[in-house]
Amino acid sequence: MSNVPKTMKALVAYAKDDYRLELNFPTPECGPDDIIIQTEACGVCAGDVKCNHGAAMFWGDETQPSWVKPPFIPGHEFFGRVVEIGANVKKYRLGDRIIADQIVPCGECRFCKDGHYWMCQPHNIFGFQNTNNGGMAEYVRLPKNAVISRVPDSMPVEQALLIEPYGCSKHAVDRANITNEDVVVISGAGTLGLGMISYIRMKNPRALIALDMIDSRLDKATEFGADFAWNPSKMDVVDAIMKMTDDYGCDVYIEATGHPSSVSQGLSMIRKLGRFVEFSVFGAPATVDWSIIGDRKELDILGSHLSPYAYPFIIEHIAKGTLKTDGVVTKMLPIEEWKKAFEYATGKEGDLKVAIKFE
């Protein structure tokens, strides 16, 4: 007999700019292959904020179809404890503390079958479709194909909240194939950028430069391992990189702001044959002179999506302290204050990771 209540508090997205707190939303039912967790906390991602405000990559426009499936419960940066398990589930027990990858792979498409599960063709991600509701609710259903990792009981909530974003950071950095001879620029020292800086520090590049428009973030970037931390609004960062590299440019540029100006900035400061990694959700199109990529510099342009195979590494190194986390989670609010959480998550008040925390 389950002790899970029939209803729960949940933030529900009905349409763009139409998110509502429901106090008696039906609790997910547990099928024979499912796991129900009671949510401890759920981070608010920039993607959650941009989805709320109707970004085309989620809701579609004249050039792309809608991807979201409302009504849905947002949130993909969540974790919690097992409170109900299906009859066929053998690997987990009641009380286990677990986290799932953002995507629920189908296991049948060409990408899943060749090991690239994070690019699964149906692309069912927690928190954007009503088939896989997310973590901004008191309970979440994890289906059979969910990619689950265990979270240590001893790990504080503030650290566990960074497993998902730091997993994304790791994948983006891995795409760049950084060596100890590289000059690396990270554009954006928010939560993802700080995760990248801490992970890159383990690779000991020739120089690691953080760029951000907020000085407090640059201070944190230095604390986490950046050799230099520069504010593009206060200095010519392209000129500084060129002087540092004998006018060649940086070897690696990782774009983690989601702002179009950061893209053109990176294309200006990266060297010929450089590696440009894009990991951001944009609210508006980025327009650049495409000939820079091909005819002028012959760049490797590398996308980065989600955090495949990353969680075990991230959990281990957060626990060890080799990935720095101090001060990254700046606010945790109850679900009743979700509007404030979304507003703080824009970073306008200087916040880094903002989360919704459940009792």
C-alpha positions, 0 to 999 in steps of 0.5 A, spaced: 500 500 500 503 506 497 503 512 502 504 517 496 498 522 497 493 522 491 495 530 489 501 534 490 503 541 489 506 542 482 508 548 477 504 547 471 505 550 464 499 551 460 502 555 454 508 560 454 507 565 459 501 561 462 505 557 468 500 556 474 501 553 481 496 547 482 495 545 489 492 539 488 495 536 481 494 529 481 500 525 483 504 521 478 501 513 478 507 508 479 507 503 473 510 496 474 517 499 471 516 506 474 519 509 480 516 515 484 521 520 487 519 525 492 523 531 490 528 534 494 529 540 490 529 542 483 534 547 480 531 553 475 535 553 468 536 558 463 532 554 459 526 554 464 526 561 464 526 562 456 521 557 455 516 560 460 517 566 456 516 563 449 522 562 446 522 559 439 526 553 440 521 550 445 514 553 442 516 553 435 515 559 430 515 560 422 521 556 421 520 550 426 515 546 430 513 546 437 517 541 441 514 542 448 507 538 450 503 542 454 500 542 460 507 539 463 511 540 469 517 544 468 524 542 471 530 537 469 535 539 475 531 535 480 533 529 485 529 526 491 528 519 494 524 513 492 517 513 495 514 508 491 517 502 486 514 498 480 513 490 481 519 489 476 524 494 479 529 490 482 535 495 482 532 500 487 529 500 494 525 505 498 529 511 501 534 511 495 537 518 494 537 518 486 537 523 480 536 522 473 539 524 466 535 530 463 533 525 457 529 519 457 532 515 451 527 511 447 532 505 446 530 504 439 532 509 435 539 509 431 542 514 436 540 510 442 543 504 439 550 506 437 551 509 444 549 516 443 543 516 447 543 524 449 541 525 442 535 520 442 530 522 436 524 522 440 528 527 445 523 526 451 526 530 456 524 531 463 520 538 464 518 540 457 513 534 455 507 531 459 509 524 458 515 526 462 513 531 467 519 535 471 521 536 478 517 542 479 513 538 483 513 534 490 513 528 486 516 525 479 515 519 476 521 516 473 520 511 467 523 504 465 528 508 460 530 513 465 538 514 466 539 514 474 545 515 478 545 514 486 546 521 490 550 520 496 546 521 503 551 525 505 551 530 500 548 537 501 542 539 497 546 545 495 551 540 492 546 535 489 543 541 485 549 542 481 550 535 479 546 536 472 549 543 470 556 541 472 554 534 468 553 539 462 559 543 463 563 537 463 560 534 456 561 541 453 569 541 456 570 534 453 567 536 446 573 541 446 579 536 447 583 541 451 590 540 452 595 543 457 598 547 451 591 551 450 589 558 451 582 557 453 576 562 454 570 561 457 565 566 455 560 566 461 561 565 468 554 563 471 553 556 474 555 552 467 561 557 466 563 556 473 563 548 472 567 548 466 572 552 469 573 548 475 573 542 471 578 545 466 582 547 472 583 539 472 586 539 465 591 544 467 591 548 460 596 553 458 591 559 460 584 559 462 580 566 461 573 567 464 569 573 461 563 575 464 559 582 465 558 581 472 564 582 477 562 578 482 562 572 477 569 574 475 571 573 482 568 567 483 571 564 476 578 566 479 576 562 486 574 556 482 581 556 477 581 561 472 588 565 471 584 571 468 577 574 469 575 579 465 569 584 464 568 585 456 564 592 458 570 594 461 576 592 457 577 590 450 578 582 451 579 581 444 585 585 444 587 582 450 587 575 447 591 577 441 596 580 445 597 574 450 597 569 444 602 573 439 596 575 435 594 568 433 588 568 438 585 563 443 585 555 441 579 554 445 572 558 446 566 556 449 560 560 449 556 559 455 552 566 455 546 565 450 547 572 448 549 573 440 554 578 442 558 573 445 558 569 439 561 574 434 566 576 440 568 568 440 569 568 432 573 574 433 578 572 438 579 565 436 585 563 432 585 559 425 584 552 426 581 553 433 575 549 436 569 553 438 564 550 443 557 552 443 553 550 449 547 555 450 540 556 449 538 563 445 532 567 446 534 570 439 538 568 433 545 570 433 547 573 426 555 573 424 559 573 418 559 565 416 565 566 412 569 567 418 568 559 420 570 557 413 574 561 408 578 565 413 579 561 419 577 553 418 574 553 425 571 546 428 564 548 430 562 544 436 555 543 439 554 541 446 547 538 448 546 535 455 550 531 460 551 524 457 555 519 461 557 525 466 553 524 472 558 518 476 564 523 475 561 529 477 558 526 483 565 523 485 568 529 484 563 534 487 564 529 493 571 529 493 571 537 493 575 537 486 570 540 483 568 547 487 561 548 489 562 553 494 557 559 493 554 557 487 547 556 489 545 563 491 537 562 493 533 556 494 525 558 495 519 554 496 514 552 490 509 557 492 515 563 490 516 560 483 515 567 480 521 570 484 525 564 483 524 564 475 526 572 476 532 571 480 534 565 475 535 571 470 541 573 473 539 580 474 540 580 481 547 577 481 544 570 482 548 564 480 544 557 481 537 558 484 532 552 486 526 550 488 526 546 495 521 542 497 520 540 505 
